Amino acid sequence: MTASPSKLDQLRDLSVVVADTGDADAIARLKPVDCTTNPTLVRKALDLPVYAPLIERELERAATLDGDVEQVARQVADRLTIGVGRTLAGLVPGRVSTEVDADLAFDTEATIAKARQFIEMYQDAGVSRERVLIKIAATWEGIRAAKELQREDIDCNLTLIFNRAQAIACAEAGVFLISPFVGRILDWSVARGETPATIDDDPGVRFVRDVYAEFKRRGSPTIVMGASFRSTAQIEALAGCDRLTISPELLEALDAEHGPLPRKLQAAASDGVASTPVDADAFVQAMAADPMATEKLQGGIAAFAKDLDMLRDTIAQRLRAR
């Protein structure tokens, strides 16, 4: 008797599955279409045997670079980030998301410059820009940067999306993809004693469903990729979303589960009705009126910046030890 397909296999028929990891072995095993990285994942990757030759090569090369240890560590961190991304690009048929420095989140011009640098480094490594998504925090400054980068055919993944105005501003800027964070929205509610009774009441799930419906109503080509999941139930509740980026642990859990996995999100036809654009003032007002989105955006940026500092510190320590 033929075994029924796993929920992961069923999900692949409904949404593009993306792996939220830099673990090459997990990606090879779970076979996602895309993968996404950040400084935390790159730092974890430094302890994986598959990256040992890359790390040794870049640490040796560091001796030829100008600057003090901290300056050299920054350059090495960038090269390792691209090196990890290049490895991952060889394992997936789609794209690798690579994050611009979080400490540039409120600097449009610096974000643009760093994105261009990363694309050039990828191209020098043999990875074309069509295989890369530049990952940028969805501040107003980040969205302005993404708008310019998209004009240059540099596709962007706007991350840390918690508010409808953020999402709509990204769509209006012509951003390739957005990553609304399901789990962190739920965390906010649970921390305040507001535990949803059912998965359909989960505020993170409801937010992604709302954004997805609005984008389809507008006829926006911007891809919605649900992110930051706390459970397989959240993932199943968003089956049919354009893309879903999922940790290896939850991918493994879905692969071990069987039973029906129905489509939850359906793309309705565009109604062609124009909406009031989200300008800078509207964006600021929407975020000011949403303490959850404000706290989570600022906290997410701070956490990513801290992780980047830790990555650079780890590299600096290794350089000093040589």
C-alpha positions as CSV (number, residue, x, y, z in Angstrom):
1,M,0.0,0.0,0.0
2,T,1.4,3.4,-1.0
3,A,2.0,5.7,1.9
4,S,0.0,9.0,1.8
5,P,2.1,12.1,1.0
6,S,3.5,14.0,3.9
7,K,2.2,17.4,4.7
8,L,5.5,18.9,3.5
9,D,4.9,17.3,0.1
10,Q,1.4,18.6,0.0
11,L,2.5,22.1,1.0
12,R,5.0,22.1,-1.9
13,D,2.0,21.9,-4.3
14,L,0.3,24.9,-2.7
15,S,3.2,27.3,-1.8
16,V,6.8,27.8,-2.7
17,V,8.7,26.3,0.3
18,V,11.8,28.3,1.5
19,A,14.3,27.1,4.1
20,D,15.2,29.6,6.8
21,T,18.7,28.3,7.4
22,G,22.3,28.3,6.3
23,D,22.7,24.6,7.1
24,A,23.7,23.1,3.8
25,D,23.0,19.5,4.9
26,A,19.5,20.4,6.0
27,I,18.8,22.2,2.7
28,A,20.2,19.2,0.7
29,R,17.9,16.9,2.7
30,L,14.7,19.0,2.7
31,K,15.0,20.4,-0.9
32,P,13.4,23.8,-0.6
33,V,13.1,26.0,-3.7
34,D,14.7,29.1,-2.0
35,C,16.6,29.7,1.2
36,T,17.2,32.8,3.4
37,T,20.0,33.7,5.7
38,N,20.9,36.4,8.3
39,P,23.9,37.0,10.5
40,T,22.7,34.6,13.1
41,L,22.5,31.8,10.6
42,V,25.9,32.7,9.0
43,R,27.5,32.7,12.5
44,K,26.0,29.2,13.2
45,A,27.3,28.1,9.8
46,L,30.8,28.8,10.9
47,D,30.7,25.7,13.1
48,L,29.5,23.4,10.3
49,P,32.2,21.2,8.6
50,V,30.9,22.0,5.1
51,Y,32.1,25.6,5.5
52,A,35.5,24.8,7.0
53,P,37.4,25.3,3.8
54,L,35.7,28.6,3.1
55,I,36.4,29.9,6.6
56,E,40.1,28.9,6.4
57,R,40.5,30.5,3.0
58,E,38.9,33.8,4.1
59,L,40.9,33.9,7.4
60,E,44.1,33.3,5.4
61,R,43.2,36.0,2.9
62,A,42.5,38.4,5.8
63,A,46.3,38.8,6.2
64,T,46.4,40.7,2.9
65,L,43.7,43.2,3.8
66,D,44.2,46.7,5.1
67,G,43.0,48.0,8.4
68,D,42.9,47.0,12.1
69,V,41.4,43.7,13.3
70,E,37.9,45.1,13.6
71,Q,38.0,46.6,10.1
72,V,39.3,43.4,8.6
73,A,36.7,41.4,10.5
74,R,34.0,43.4,8.8
75,Q,35.4,42.6,5.4
76,V,35.8,38.9,6.3
77,A,32.2,38.9,7.6
78,D,30.9,40.2,4.2
79,R,33.0,37.6,2.3
80,L,31.8,34.8,4.5
81,T,28.2,36.0,4.1
82,I,28.6,35.8,0.3
83,G,30.5,32.5,0.6
84,V,27.7,30.9,2.5
85,G,25.2,32.3,0.1
86,R,27.2,31.0,-2.9
87,T,27.2,27.5,-1.3
88,L,23.5,27.6,-0.7
89,A,22.8,28.9,-4.3
90,G,24.4,25.6,-5.5
91,L,21.9,23.6,-3.4
92,V,18.6,25.3,-4.4
93,P,17.0,25.9,-7.8
94,G,15.7,29.4,-6.7
95,R,17.1,32.3,-4.8
96,V,19.2,33.1,-1.7
97,S,18.1,36.0,0.5
98,T,21.1,37.9,1.9
99,E,20.7,40.5,4.5
100,V,22.1,44.1,4.3
101,D,23.7,45.2,7.6
102,A,20.9,45.9,10.1
103,D,22.8,48.9,11.5
104,L,22.1,50.6,8.1
105,A,18.3,50.2,8.4
106,F,17.6,53.9,8.7
107,D,20.1,55.0,6.0
108,T,18.7,54.8,2.5
109,E,21.9,55.6,0.6
110,A,24.1,53.3,2.8
111,T,21.7,50.5,2.3
112,I,21.7,51.0,-1.5
113,A,25.5,51.0,-1.5
114,K,25.8,47.8,0.5
115,A,23.2,46.0,-1.6
116,R,25.2,47.0,-4.8
117,Q,28.4,45.7,-3.1
118,F,26.8,42.4,-2.2
119,I,25.5,41.9,-5.8
120,E,28.9,42.7,-7.2
121,M,30.5,40.2,-4.8
122,Y,28.0,37.5,-5.8
123,Q,28.6,38.1,-9.5
124,D,32.4,37.9,-8.8
125,A,31.7,34.5,-7.1
126,G,29.7,33.3,-10.2
127,V,26.2,33.9,-8.8
128,S,24.0,36.1,-11.0
129,R,21.8,38.8,-9.5
130,E,18.7,36.8,-10.6
131,R,19.6,34.2,-8.0
132,V,19.8,36.7,-5.1
133,L,17.3,38.6,-3.0
134,I,18.7,41.5,-1.0
135,K,17.1,41.4,2.4
136,I,16.3,44.8,3.9
137,A,14.4,45.8,7.1
138,A,11.1,47.5,6.2
139,T,11.7,50.9,7.6
140,W,10.6,53.8,5.5
141,E,14.3,54.4,4.6
142,G,14.7,50.7,3.7
143,I,11.6,50.8,1.5
144,R,13.0,53.9,-0.3
145,A,16.3,52.0,-0.8
146,A,14.5,49.0,-2.2
147,K,12.5,51.1,-4.6
148,E,15.8,52.4,-6.1
149,L,17.4,48.9,-6.1
150,Q,14.4,47.4,-7.9
151,R,14.9,50.0,-10.7
152,E,18.4,48.6,-11.1
153,D,17.0,45.1,-11.4
154,I,18.2,44.2,-7.9
155,D,15.3,42.2,-6.4
156,C,14.6,42.8,-2.7
157,N,13.1,40.9,0.2
158,L,11.7,43.4,2.7
159,T,11.7,41.8,6.1
160,L,10.3,42.6,9.6
161,I,6.8,43.3,8.3
162,F,4.3,43.8,11.1
163,N,1.9,46.5,9.9
164,R,-0.4,46.8,6.9
165,A,1.1,50.2,6.0
166,Q,4.5,48.6,5.8
167,A,3.3,45.9,3.5
168,I,1.4,48.3,1.2
169,A,4.3,50.8,1.0
170,C,6.5,47.9,-0.1
171,A,4.0,46.9,-2.8
172,E,3.8,50.5,-4.0
173,A,7.6,50.6,-4.2
174,G,7.6,47.7,-6.5
175,V,9.4,45.4,-4.0
176,F,9.9,41.8,-5.3
177,L,9.0,40.1,-2.0
178,I,7.9,40.9,1.6
179,S,8.3,38.8,4.7
180,P,5.5,39.3,7.3
181,F,6.4,37.8,10.6
182,V,3.7,35.5,11.9
183,G,5.3,34.2,15.1
184,R,6.5,37.5,16.5
185,I,3.1,39.0,16.2
186,L,1.7,36.1,18.1
187,D,4.4,36.5,20.7
188,W,3.3,40.1,21.3
189,S,-0.3,38.9,22.0
190,V,0.7,36.0,24.2
191,A,3.0,38.2,26.3
192,R,-0.1,40.3,27.1
193,G,-2.2,37.3,28.1
194,E,-4.1,37.2,24.8
195,T,-3.7,33.6,23.7
196,P,-5.9,32.9,20.6
197,A,-8.6,30.3,21.0
198,T,-8.1,28.8,17.5
199,I,-5.5,29.0,14.8
200,D,-7.9,31.2,12.8
201,D,-7.7,33.7,15.7
202,D,-3.9,33.8,15.7
203,P,-3.1,37.5,15.0
204,G,0.0,36.6,12.9
205,V,-2.0,34.3,10.7
206,R,-4.8,36.8,10.3
207,F,-2.3,39.5,9.4
208,V,-0.7,37.5,6.6
209,R,-4.1,36.5,5.3
210,D,-5.2,40.1,5.2
211,V,-2.0,41.3,3.4
212,Y,-2.3,38.4,0.9
213,A,-5.9,39.3,0.2
214,E,-5.1,43.0,-0.2
215,F,-2.2,42.4,-2.6
216,K,-4.3,40.1,-4.8
217,R,-7.2,42.7,-4.7
218,R,-4.7,45.3,-5.9
219,G,-3.2,43.1,-8.5
220,S,0.2,43.6,-6.9
221,P,3.0,41.4,-8.2
222,T,4.8,41.6,-4.9
223,I,5.2,38.2,-3.4
224,V,4.0,37.5,0.1
225,M,6.2,35.1,2.0
226,G,5.0,34.2,5.5
227,A,7.9,34.0,8.0
228,S,8.8,33.5,11.7
229,F,6.6,30.4,12.5
230,R,6.1,29.0,15.9
231,S,4.2,25.9,14.9
232,T,3.2,23.7,12.0
233,A,-0.4,24.8,12.7
234,Q,0.5,28.4,11.7
235,I,2.1,27.1,8.5
236,E,-0.9,24.9,7.6
237,A,-3.2,27.8,8.3
238,L,-1.3,29.8,5.5
239,A,-1.1,27.0,3.0
240,G,-1.5,28.6,-0.4
241,C,0.4,31.8,0.5
242,D,2.9,32.7,-2.3
243,R,5.9,31.5,-0.3
244,L,6.6,30.3,3.2
245,T,10.0,30.4,4.8
246,I,10.3,27.7,7.4
247,S,13.0,26.5,9.8
248,P,14.5,23.0,9.3
249,E,12.9,21.8,12.6
250,L,9.4,22.7,11.3
251,L,10.1,21.4,7.8
252,E,11.1,18.1,9.4
253,A,7.9,18.1,11.5
254,L,5.8,18.6,8.4
255,D,7.7,15.9,6.6
256,A,6.8,13.5,9.4
257,E,3.1,14.4,9.5
258,H,0.5,12.9,7.2
259,G,-3.2,13.6,6.6
260,P,-4.9,16.2,4.4
261,L,-3.5,19.7,4.0
262,P,-6.2,21.9,2.4
263,R,-5.5,25.2,0.7
264,K,-6.3,28.1,3.1
265,L,-5.4,31.1,0.9
266,Q,-7.0,31.7,-2.5
267,A,-6.0,34.5,-4.8
268,A,-9.1,36.5,-5.7
269,A,-9.3,38.5,-8.9
270,S,-8.1,42.1,-8.8
271,D,-11.0,44.6,-8.5
272,G,-9.1,47.4,-10.1
273,V,-10.0,49.9,-7.4
274,A,-7.3,52.4,-6.6
275,S,-6.3,53.0,-3.0
276,T,-4.8,56.0,-1.3
277,P,-1.0,55.7,-1.5
278,V,1.1,55.3,1.6
279,D,3.4,58.3,1.8
280,A,6.0,59.1,4.4
281,D,3.5,60.8,6.7
282,A,0.9,58.0,6.4
283,F,3.7,55.5,7.1
284,V,4.9,57.3,10.2
285,Q,1.3,57.7,11.5
286,A,0.4,54.1,11.0
287,M,3.5,52.9,12.8
288,A,3.0,55.4,15.7
289,A,-0.5,54.1,16.1
290,D,0.7,50.5,16.3
291,P,2.9,49.8,19.3
292,M,3.3,46.1,18.4
293,A,4.7,46.9,15.0
294,T,6.9,49.7,16.3
295,E,8.4,47.6,19.1
296,K,8.8,44.5,16.9
297,L,10.4,46.4,14.0
298,Q,12.9,48.2,16.3
299,G,13.5,45.1,18.3
300,G,14.1,43.0,15.2
301,I,16.6,45.5,13.8
302,A,18.4,45.7,17.1
303,A,18.6,41.9,17.3
304,F,19.9,41.5,13.8
305,A,22.5,44.3,14.4
306,K,23.6,42.5,17.6
307,D,23.9,39.2,15.7
308,L,26.0,41.0,13.1
309,D,28.3,42.4,15.8
310,M,28.6,39.0,17.3
311,L,29.6,37.5,13.9
312,R,32.2,40.2,13.4
313,D,33.5,39.7,17.0
314,T,33.7,35.9,16.4
315,I,35.8,36.5,13.3
316,A,38.0,39.1,15.1
317,Q,38.7,36.6,17.8
318,R,39.7,34.0,15.3
319,L,42.0,36.5,13.5
320,R,43.7,37.4,16.8
321,A,44.2,33.7,17.6
322,R,46.1,33.0,14.3
